[in-house]
């Protein structure tokens, strides 16, 4: 089970889609599809900042810009 999860995470990283990464990652951990869809659409996102995804008491993600 753990090795299967690791393989799926590696595949997710190798086929990186920055806009969908977090949603695909959550699906690997059996988050309900309805929750992921609502979060994607912004319905369950309690953050008002467009660069943040916040699912109350479960997840907080801030998209950062890399400056070189």
C-alpha positions as CSV (number, residue, x, y, z in Angstrom):
1,X,0.0,0.0,0.0
2,X,2.7,2.5,1.0
3,X,4.8,1.6,-2.1
4,X,1.8,2.1,-4.3
5,X,1.2,5.5,-2.8
6,X,4.8,6.4,-3.3
7,X,4.7,5.3,-6.9
8,X,1.6,7.5,-7.5
9,X,3.3,10.5,-5.9
10,X,6.3,10.0,-8.0
11,X,4.1,9.8,-11.1
12,X,2.3,12.9,-10.0
13,X,5.6,14.8,-9.7
14,X,7.0,13.5,-13.0
15,X,3.8,14.7,-14.8
16,X,3.6,17.9,-12.9
17,X,0.6,20.1,-13.6
18,X,1.1,23.1,-11.2
19,X,-2.5,24.2,-11.4
20,X,-4.0,20.8,-10.5
21,X,-1.2,19.3,-8.4
22,X,-2.8,19.8,-5.0
23,X,-6.1,18.5,-6.1
24,X,-4.5,15.4,-7.6
25,X,-2.4,15.0,-4.5
26,X,-5.5,15.1,-2.3
27,X,-7.2,12.4,-4.4
28,X,-4.3,10.1,-3.6
29,X,-5.2,10.4,0.1
30,X,-8.8,9.6,-0.5
31,X,-10.3,13.0,0.0
32,X,-13.9,12.9,-1.2
33,X,-14.2,13.8,-4.9
34,X,-17.0,16.3,-4.1
35,X,-14.7,18.1,-1.6
36,X,-11.9,18.3,-4.2
37,X,-14.3,19.6,-6.8
38,X,-15.7,22.2,-4.5
39,X,-12.2,23.3,-3.5
40,X,-11.2,23.5,-7.1
41,X,-14.2,25.8,-7.9
42,X,-13.5,27.9,-4.8
43,X,-16.7,26.9,-3.0
44,X,-15.0,25.3,0.0
45,X,-12.0,27.6,-0.1
46,X,-12.2,29.7,3.1
47,X,-9.3,31.9,2.0
48,X,-10.0,35.2,0.3
49,X,-6.6,35.4,-1.2
50,X,-6.4,34.0,-4.8
51,X,-3.0,32.5,-4.1
52,X,-4.2,30.4,-1.2
53,X,-6.2,27.2,-0.8
54,X,-7.6,26.7,2.7
55,X,-9.9,23.9,3.6
56,X,-10.9,24.5,7.2
57,X,-9.1,22.4,9.7
58,X,-7.7,20.1,7.0
59,X,-5.4,22.0,4.5
60,X,-3.6,25.3,3.9
61,X,-1.6,25.9,0.8
62,X,-0.1,29.1,-0.4
63,X,1.2,29.4,-3.9
64,X,4.6,31.1,-3.9
65,X,6.3,32.8,-6.8
66,X,9.9,31.8,-7.2
67,X,12.3,34.7,-7.7
68,X,15.7,34.0,-9.1
